[in-house]
């Protein structure tokens, strides 16, 4: 799941485990870093 933060200036990429009520943040990136795709 990807969340846009601060008016689409930043993106937070997460894994959500609903049964365990757990959110794991994998990456916190600027919009530019996200667009380059190096995080994939």
N, CA, C and O atoms as a GROMACS GRO file, in nm:
protein
  160
    1UNK      N    1   0.085  -0.115   0.000
    1UNK     CA    2   0.000   0.000   0.000
    1UNK      C    3   0.091   0.122   0.000
    1UNK      O    4   0.188   0.127   0.074
    2UNK      N    5   0.059   0.219  -0.082
    2UNK     CA    6   0.136   0.343  -0.092
    2UNK      C    7   0.050   0.459  -0.042
    2UNK      O    8  -0.065   0.474  -0.084
    3UNK      N    9   0.106   0.539   0.047
    3UNK     CA   10   0.036   0.656   0.100
    3UNK      C   11   0.106   0.782   0.050
    3UNK      O   12   0.228   0.793   0.058
    4UNK      N   13   0.028   0.877   0.000
    4UNK     CA   14   0.080   1.009  -0.035
    4UNK      C   15   0.070   1.097   0.088
    4UNK      O   16  -0.034   1.101   0.154
    5UNK      N   17   0.178   1.168   0.119
    5UNK     CA   18   0.186   1.249   0.239
    5UNK      C   19   0.228   1.392   0.200
    5UNK      O   20   0.303   1.412   0.105
    6UNK      N   21   0.179   1.489   0.274
    6UNK     CA   22   0.217   1.630   0.256
    6UNK      C   23   0.186   1.678   0.114
    6UNK      O   24   0.271   1.734   0.046
    7UNK      N   25   0.062   1.656   0.072
    7UNK     CA   26   0.021   1.705  -0.059
    7UNK      C   27   0.095   1.640  -0.174
    7UNK      O   28   0.128   1.707  -0.272
    8UNK      N   29   0.122   1.510  -0.164
    8UNK     CA   30   0.190   1.432  -0.267
    8UNK      C   31   0.339   1.463  -0.278
    8UNK      O   32   0.402   1.428  -0.378
    9UNK      N   33   0.395   1.528  -0.177
    9UNK     CA   34   0.539   1.558  -0.177
    9UNK      C   35   0.620   1.435  -0.137
    9UNK      O   36   0.732   1.416  -0.185
   10UNK      N   37   0.565   1.352  -0.050
   10UNK     CA   38   0.632   1.231  -0.003
   10UNK      C   39   0.542   1.111  -0.024
   10UNK      O   40   0.420   1.124  -0.032
   11UNK      N   41   0.603   0.992  -0.034
   11UNK     CA   42   0.528   0.868  -0.044
   11UNK      C   43   0.585   0.768   0.055
   11UNK      O   44   0.706   0.754   0.068
   12UNK      N   45   0.496   0.700   0.124
   12UNK     CA   46   0.535   0.597   0.220
   12UNK      C   47   0.483   0.464   0.167
   12UNK      O   48   0.363   0.448   0.144
   13UNK      N   49   0.574   0.369   0.148
   13UNK     CA   50   0.538   0.237   0.098
   13UNK      C   51   0.534   0.142   0.217
   13UNK      O   52   0.632   0.130   0.291
   14UNK      N   53   0.420   0.075   0.233
   14UNK     CA   54   0.400  -0.009   0.351
   14UNK      C   55   0.352  -0.148   0.313
   14UNK      O   56   0.306  -0.173   0.201
   15UNK      N   57   0.364  -0.238   0.409
   15UNK     CA   58   0.299  -0.370   0.404
   15UNK      C   59   0.200  -0.370   0.519
   15UNK      O   60   0.235  -0.336   0.632
   16UNK      N   61   0.076  -0.407   0.491
   16UNK     CA   62  -0.026  -0.410   0.595
   16UNK      C   63  -0.072  -0.553   0.617
   16UNK      O   64  -0.117  -0.620   0.524
   17UNK      N   65  -0.060  -0.600   0.741
   17UNK     CA   66  -0.109  -0.732   0.780
   17UNK      C   67  -0.232  -0.709   0.866
   17UNK      O   68  -0.223  -0.680   0.985
   18UNK      N   69  -0.348  -0.722   0.803
   18UNK     CA   70  -0.474  -0.686   0.867
   18UNK      C   71  -0.507  -0.776   0.986
   18UNK      O   72  -0.553  -0.727   1.089
   19UNK      N   73  -0.485  -0.905   0.974
   19UNK     CA   74  -0.519  -0.995   1.084
   19UNK      C   75  -0.435  -0.970   1.208
   19UNK      O   76  -0.483  -0.988   1.320
   20UNK      N   77  -0.311  -0.928   1.189
   20UNK     CA   78  -0.224  -0.900   1.303
   20UNK      C   79  -0.231  -0.752   1.345
   20UNK      O   80  -0.167  -0.712   1.442
   21UNK      N   81  -0.310  -0.672   1.273
   21UNK     CA   82  -0.321  -0.527   1.297
   21UNK      C   83  -0.182  -0.464   1.298
   21UNK      O   84  -0.145  -0.392   1.391
   22UNK      N   85  -0.106  -0.492   1.190
   22UNK     CA   86   0.032  -0.451   1.182
   22UNK      C   87   0.058  -0.375   1.052
   22UNK      O   88   0.014  -0.417   0.945
   23UNK      N   89   0.128  -0.262   1.062
   23UNK     CA   90   0.169  -0.185   0.945
   23UNK      C   91   0.322  -0.176   0.949
   23UNK      O   92   0.380  -0.129   1.047
   24UNK      N   93   0.385  -0.221   0.841
   24UNK     CA   94   0.531  -0.219   0.831
   24UNK      C   95   0.569  -0.118   0.724
   24UNK      O   96   0.526  -0.130   0.609
   25UNK      N   97   0.649  -0.019   0.760
   25UNK     CA   98   0.695   0.082   0.665
   25UNK      C   99   0.820   0.030   0.597
   25UNK      O  100   0.922   0.007   0.662
   26UNK      N  101   0.812   0.011   0.466
   26UNK     CA  102   0.928  -0.037   0.390
   26UNK      C  103   1.016   0.078   0.344
   26UNK      O  104   1.138   0.071   0.354
   27UNK      N  105   0.953   0.184   0.292
   27UNK     CA  106   1.027   0.298   0.238
   27UNK      C  107   0.952   0.427   0.267
   27UNK      O  108   0.829   0.430   0.266
   28UNK      N  109   1.027   0.533   0.293
   28UNK     CA  110   0.972   0.669   0.300
   28UNK      C  111   1.053   0.750   0.199
   28UNK      O  112   1.173   0.773   0.219
   29UNK      N  113   0.987   0.794   0.092
   29UNK     CA  114   1.057   0.855  -0.021
   29UNK      C  115   0.994   0.988  -0.060
   29UNK      O  116   0.878   1.015  -0.029
   30UNK      N  117   1.074   1.071  -0.129
   30UNK     CA  118   1.015   1.188  -0.191
   30UNK      C  119   0.944   1.142  -0.318
   30UNK      O  120   0.965   1.029  -0.364
   31UNK      N  121   0.862   1.227  -0.374
   31UNK     CA  122   0.790   1.192  -0.498
   31UNK      C  123   0.890   1.159  -0.609
   31UNK      O  124   0.869   1.066  -0.686
   32UNK      N  125   0.998   1.236  -0.617
   32UNK     CA  126   1.100   1.214  -0.720
   32UNK      C  127   1.169   1.078  -0.704
   32UNK      O  128   1.188   1.007  -0.803
   33UNK      N  129   1.205   1.042  -0.581
   33UNK     CA  130   1.268   0.912  -0.557
   33UNK      C  131   1.174   0.798  -0.594
   33UNK      O  132   1.217   0.697  -0.651
   34UNK      N  133   1.047   0.814  -0.561
   34UNK     CA  134   0.947   0.713  -0.593
   34UNK      C  135   0.935   0.695  -0.744
   34UNK      O  136   0.928   0.582  -0.794
   35UNK      N  137   0.933   0.806  -0.817
   35UNK     CA  138   0.918   0.803  -0.962
   35UNK      C  139   1.036   0.736  -1.032
   35UNK      O  140   1.017   0.672  -1.135
   36UNK      N  141   1.156   0.748  -0.978
   36UNK     CA  142   1.272   0.683  -1.036
   36UNK      C  143   1.263   0.531  -1.027
   36UNK      O  144   1.322   0.462  -1.110
   37UNK      N  145   1.192   0.479  -0.929
   37UNK     CA  146   1.165   0.335  -0.919
   37UNK      C  147   1.278   0.251  -0.862
   37UNK      O  148   1.270   0.128  -0.868
   38UNK      N  149   1.383   0.311  -0.809
   38UNK     CA  150   1.494   0.235  -0.752
   38UNK      C  151   1.456   0.152  -0.631
   38UNK      O  152   1.530   0.062  -0.594
   39UNK      N  153   1.345   0.180  -0.569
   39UNK     CA  154   1.300   0.110  -0.448
   39UNK      C  155   1.240  -0.026  -0.480
   39UNK      O  156   1.224  -0.109  -0.391
   40UNK      N  157   1.206  -0.050  -0.606
   40UNK     CA  158   1.136  -0.175  -0.644
   40UNK      C  159   1.222  -0.297  -0.626
   40UNK      O  160   1.179  -0.408  -0.653
   0.00000   0.00000   0.00000
